[in-house]
Amino acid sequence: MGVSQNLNYLNNGRIMLEKPKIQRRESTKIYVGKVPIGGDAPIAVQSMTNTRTTDVEATVAQIKSLERVGADIVRVSVPTMEAAEAFKLIKQQVSVPLVADIHFDYRIALKVAEYGVDCLRINPGNIGREDRIRAVVDCAKDKNIPIRIGVNAGSLEKDIQEKYGEPTPQALLESALRHVEILDRLNFDQFKVSVKASDVYLAVESYRLLAKAIKQPLHLGITEAGGARAGAVKSAIGLGMLLAEGIGDTLRVSLAADPVEEIKVGFDILKSLRIRSRGINFIACPTCSRQEFDVIGTVNALEQRLEDIITPMDVSIIGCVVNGPGEALVSDLGVTGGNKKSGYYLDGERQKERFDNDDLINQLEAKIRARVAQQDPKNRIL
């Protein structure tokens, strides 16, 4: 495509990149608490606590930290009845919808349903007898609680492992459809499905197959992706491929790191594809000897100072005049490095005002906050 097809020129001079034309997969819509998943709903970002669920104080604190950075949904592991009792206390102290992660014991599912859980992550085929499966599904129907079927390449059923010899996309699909068929048989359609793997190609192809096989919402994830850096890269590649194809209705970035980072990376992935924006998108150069101010220090400081801003905004911070003016054309606010003073751009137009390089961080923070106060007083997320 030519530049003219990718850029829209606004009257005030700023250039706006065209929103990508992603044809999103059609799916049914369910609700996790008040958060819609699927259909035309925004792609929800979620995480999971890594505290002991029985440590109510620590778990509540972690959930609230996830809420502060924008988590739409939080999952909590509930492995025992003791944890279920703790879940009751946790649920009373937070406002974000909670998913209870349960394996094997159907009684735990019934207990957290009694305590107001917003979604059950439980595979019906792992519960056991038909009467136990029916008890959970009937309870979910009565209380309008959706179910998430979660298939993982590392825990496929024994007969499927023997059939395929190793985790394959077809193996993950067969496992998922096995659980789907159980819910279909019980006339329950309020569910979402995931087919996660730690290998990017395996996960991506599994989701592609699943997207063609069912109409329910899909929960995306690259499971056990690794530490903060490697896990973020694997998740960005895998989830980015699927999202660009229109596949996915909610996502979790799985990191061996602070769960807060999972939410931040999740929103960064959506932001980079211009699917959903939260907070400031910093456009910053990697720096070279031409930089007229400390770009890296400026970006790091502003990212920390402006974490409370959730209004979507593009801010370019470029250390010299080579690329600075061009990046400023596609930014809400822009700074281009100059000798002792740096140029300031607003909506793509250069302003007469210039920033002292020695005080650039404070001046730019003030401009950004003023912009938010003027355009979006409620500091909303899109």
C-alpha positions in Angstrom: 0.0 0.0 0.0 1.2 3.5 -0.7 1.6 6.1 2.0 -1.6 7.9 0.9 -3.5 4.8 1.7 -2.0 4.4 5.1 -2.2 8.0 6.4 -5.1 10.3 7.1 -4.4 14.0 7.2 -6.3 16.0 9.8 -7.1 19.7 9.6 -4.8 20.5 12.5 -1.8 19.1 10.6 -1.3 15.9 12.6 -1.1 12.7 10.5 -3.1 9.8 11.8 -2.2 6.2 10.8 -5.1 4.3 9.6 -6.5 1.7 12.0 -5.7 -1.7 10.7 -8.5 -3.5 9.0 -8.6 -6.7 11.1 -11.6 -8.9 10.4 -12.4 -10.2 13.8 -13.6 -13.8 14.1 -17.3 -14.0 14.8 -18.1 -15.5 18.2 -20.8 -15.7 20.8 -20.7 -13.3 23.8 -20.5 -14.3 27.4 -20.1 -12.2 30.6 -17.5 -12.7 33.3 -19.1 -10.6 36.0 -19.9 -7.4 34.1 -17.0 -7.9 31.6 -18.2 -9.0 28.1 -16.1 -11.6 26.3 -16.5 -12.3 22.6 -18.8 -10.8 20.0 -18.0 -7.2 19.5 -16.6 -6.7 23.0 -13.1 -5.2 23.6 -10.5 -7.9 24.0 -10.2 -8.3 27.8 -6.8 -8.5 29.5 -6.4 -10.8 32.5 -3.8 -12.2 34.9 -3.6 -14.8 37.7 -2.5 -14.4 41.3 0.7 -16.3 42.4 0.1 -15.9 46.1 -1.1 -18.7 48.4 -4.9 -18.3 48.1 -5.2 -19.1 51.8 -3.2 -16.0 52.5 -6.2 -13.7 52.1 -4.3 -10.5 52.8 -1.6 -11.1 50.3 -4.0 -12.3 47.6 -6.3 -9.3 48.0 -3.3 -7.0 47.8 -2.1 -8.6 44.6 -5.5 -8.5 43.0 -5.8 -4.8 43.9 -2.4 -4.1 42.3 -3.6 -5.8 39.2 -6.8 -3.7 39.2 -4.7 -0.6 39.4 -2.9 -1.4 36.1 -6.1 -2.2 34.3 -6.8 -5.9 34.7 -10.3 -6.7 33.4 -10.4 -10.2 35.1 -8.2 -12.0 37.6 -7.9 -15.8 38.0 -7.3 -17.4 41.4 -6.2 -20.9 42.0 -8.6 -22.8 44.4 -7.0 -26.2 45.0 -8.7 -27.1 48.3 -11.8 -26.5 50.4 -9.7 -24.3 52.6 -8.8 -22.2 49.6 -12.5 -22.0 48.7 -13.2 -20.6 52.1 -10.4 -18.1 51.6 -11.9 -17.3 48.2 -15.1 -16.2 49.9 -13.2 -13.6 51.9 -11.1 -12.5 48.9 -14.2 -12.0 46.7 -15.8 -9.7 49.4 -12.8 -7.3 49.2 -12.2 -6.8 45.5 -14.3 -5.4 42.6 -12.6 -7.0 39.6 -14.3 -10.2 38.3 -12.7 -13.4 39.7 -12.2 -16.7 37.9 -11.7 -19.8 40.2 -9.1 -22.2 38.8 -10.3 -25.7 39.8 -9.1 -29.2 38.9 -10.8 -32.5 39.5 -12.9 -31.8 42.7 -16.4 -30.7 41.6 -17.3 -29.9 45.2 -14.9 -26.9 45.2 -16.6 -25.6 42.1 -20.0 -25.8 43.8 -18.6 -24.0 46.9 -17.0 -21.1 45.1 -20.2 -20.7 43.0 -22.0 -20.3 46.3 -19.5 -17.6 47.2 -20.1 -15.5 44.1 -17.4 -16.6 41.6 -17.6 -14.9 38.2 -16.3 -17.8 36.1 -15.2 -21.4 36.7 -12.0 -22.6 35.0 -12.7 -26.3 35.1 -12.6 -29.0 32.5 -15.8 -31.0 32.7 -14.0 -34.2 31.4 -11.7 -34.1 34.4 -14.5 -34.0 37.1 -15.4 -37.7 36.9 -18.8 -39.2 37.0 -21.7 -37.8 34.9 -23.7 -36.8 37.9 -20.8 -34.6 39.2 -20.4 -32.9 35.8 -24.2 -32.3 35.7 -24.1 -30.9 39.2 -21.5 -28.3 38.2 -23.2 -27.4 35.0 -26.6 -27.1 36.6 -25.2 -24.8 39.2 -23.5 -22.7 36.6 -26.8 -22.4 34.7 -28.7 -21.4 37.9 -26.2 -18.7 38.9 -25.3 -17.5 35.3 -21.7 -18.5 35.8 -19.7 -19.1 32.6 -17.1 -21.9 32.4 -13.6 -21.7 30.8 -12.4 -24.9 29.2 -8.6 -24.8 29.5 -6.6 -27.3 27.5 -2.8 -27.4 28.0 -0.2 -29.2 25.9 1.5 -30.3 29.1 -1.5 -32.1 30.6 -3.3 -33.8 27.7 -5.4 -36.9 28.5 -3.5 -40.1 28.5 -5.3 -41.7 25.5 -4.8 -38.6 23.4 -1.1 -38.6 24.3 -0.9 -42.2 23.2 -2.8 -41.6 20.0 -0.7 -38.7 18.8 2.6 -39.5 20.5 3.3 -35.9 21.3 1.4 -32.7 21.7 0.2 -31.6 18.3 -2.4 -29.0 17.2 -4.8 -31.8 16.3 -4.3 -33.3 19.8 -5.1 -30.1 21.6 -8.1 -29.6 19.3 -9.4 -33.1 20.1 -9.0 -32.6 23.8 -10.8 -29.2 23.7 -13.7 -30.6 21.6 -14.1 -33.5 24.0 -14.9 -31.0 26.8 -17.0 -28.9 24.5 -19.1 -31.9 23.5 -19.9 -32.6 27.2 -21.2 -29.0 27.7 -23.1 -29.2 24.4 -24.8 -32.4 25.6 -25.9 -30.6 28.7 -27.2 -27.7 26.7 -24.7 -25.3 28.2 -23.2 -22.7 25.9 -21.8 -20.0 28.2 -18.2 -21.0 28.0 -14.9 -19.9 26.5 -12.0 -22.1 25.5 -8.2 -22.0 25.5 -5.6 -24.4 23.9 -2.3 -23.3 25.4 1.2 -24.5 24.7 4.6 -23.1 25.5 5.7 -23.5 21.9 4.5 -20.6 19.8 3.9 -22.5 16.6 2.0 -25.2 18.4 -0.2 -22.8 20.3 -0.9 -20.6 17.2 -1.9 -23.5 15.0 -4.0 -25.1 17.7 -6.0 -21.8 18.1 -6.4 -21.5 14.3 -8.0 -25.0 14.2 -10.2 -24.3 17.3 -11.3 -20.9 15.8 -12.8 -22.8 12.8 -14.4 -25.6 14.9 -16.4 -23.6 17.5 -18.3 -20.3 17.8 -17.5 -19.7 21.5 -15.0 -17.0 22.6 -11.4 -17.9 22.7 -9.0 -17.2 25.6 -5.5 -16.7 24.2 -2.3 -17.5 25.9 1.2 -18.9 25.4 1.5 -20.9 28.6 4.7 -21.1 30.7 6.3 -18.6 28.3 9.2 -17.9 30.6 10.6 -15.0 32.5 9.7 -11.3 32.0 11.8 -10.7 28.9 11.6 -14.0 27.0 8.0 -14.6 28.0 7.0 -11.2 26.8 8.6 -11.8 23.5 7.1 -15.2 23.0 3.7 -13.9 24.0 3.9 -10.9 21.7 4.8 -13.0 18.7 2.2 -15.8 19.3 -0.7 -13.7 20.5 0.2 -11.0 18.0 -0.1 -13.5 15.1 -3.5 -14.6 16.2 -4.8 -11.2 17.0 -3.7 -9.8 13.7 -5.8 -12.7 12.1 -8.8 -11.6 14.1 -8.6 -14.6 16.5 -9.0 -14.0 20.3 -11.5 -12.5 22.7 -9.5 -12.3 25.9 -5.8 -12.9 26.7 -3.4 -13.7 29.4 0.4 -13.2 29.1 1.9 -15.9 31.3 5.2 -14.8 32.8 7.4 -16.1 35.6 7.4 -12.6 37.0 5.2 -10.1 38.9 1.6 -10.6 37.5 1.4 -6.8 37.1 3.9 -7.2 34.3 1.4 -9.6 32.6 -1.2 -6.9 32.4 1.2 -4.3 31.2 2.6 -6.6 28.4 -1.0 -7.6 27.5 -2.0 -4.0 26.9 1.2 -3.3 25.1 0.5 -6.1 22.6 -3.0 -4.8 22.0 -1.7 -1.2 21.8 1.0 -2.2 19.2 -1.7 -3.7 17.0 -3.9 -0.6 17.6 -6.7 -3.0 18.8 -7.1 -1.5 22.2 -5.2 1.3 23.9 -4.5 2.0 27.6 -2.2 4.8 28.7 0.6 6.4 26.9 2.3 4.9 23.9 5.9 6.1 24.0 7.7 6.4 20.7 11.4 6.7 21.6 14.6 6.4 19.7 17.3 3.9 20.8 19.7 6.9 21.0 23.1 7.5 19.4 25.8 10.2 19.7 23.4 12.7 18.1 21.1 12.8 21.1 20.8 16.2 22.7 19.3 14.9 26.0 19.1 11.7 27.9 16.3 9.9 26.0 16.5 6.6 27.9 16.4 8.3 31.3 13.6 10.6 30.1 11.4 7.7 28.9 12.1 5.6 32.0 11.2 8.4 34.3 8.0 9.3 32.4 6.8 5.7 32.3 7.0 5.5 36.0 5.6 9.0 36.7 2.6 8.5 34.3 1.5 5.0 35.2 -1.7 6.5 36.5 -2.7 7.8 33.1 -5.0 5.4 31.2 -6.1 7.8 28.5 -4.7 6.6 25.2 -2.0 9.0 23.9 1.0 8.8 21.6 4.1 10.7 22.8 7.3 10.7 20.7 10.6 11.4 22.5 13.4 11.6 19.9 16.9 12.8 20.7 17.7 14.7 17.5 16.2 16.4 14.5 16.8 13.5 12.1 13.7 11.5 12.9 12.1 13.7 15.5 9.9 15.9 13.3 8.6 13.0 11.3 7.6 11.0 14.4 6.0 14.1 15.9 3.7 14.3 12.9 2.0 11.0 14.0 2.0 11.8 17.8 -0.3 13.7 20.1 2.8 15.3 21.7 6.4 15.2 20.5 9.8 16.3 21.6 12.8 16.7 19.2 16.2 17.1 20.7 18.0 20.4 20.2 21.0 22.2 21.6 20.2 23.0 25.2 16.5 23.4 24.2 14.3 20.8 22.5 11.4 21.4 20.1 7.9 20.7 21.2 5.1 19.5 18.9 1.4 19.3 19.6 -0.9 17.4 17.3 1.8 17.3 14.7 2.5 21.0 14.7 5.6 22.6 16.0 5.0 25.0 18.8 6.9 28.2 19.5 7.5 27.0 23.1 10.7 25.0 23.6 11.7 22.8 26.6 14.9 23.3 28.5 16.8 20.0 28.3 17.8 20.2 31.9 14.1 20.2 33.0 12.5 18.3 30.1 11.0 15.5 32.2 9.0 17.9 34.4 7.9 20.1 31.5 6.8 17.2 29.4 4.9 15.5 32.3 3.1 18.8 32.9 2.1 19.0 29.3 0.8 15.4 29.2 -1.2 15.8 32.3 -2.7 19.1 31.0 -3.6 17.4 27.8 -5.4 14.6 29.7 -7.3 17.0 31.9 -8.4 19.0 28.8 -9.4 16.1 26.5 -10.4 13.3 28.9 -11.1 14.6 32.4 -12.3 11.2 33.6 -9.0 9.5 32.4 -10.9 6.7 30.6 -9.6 3.6 28.8 -10.6 2.7 25.3 
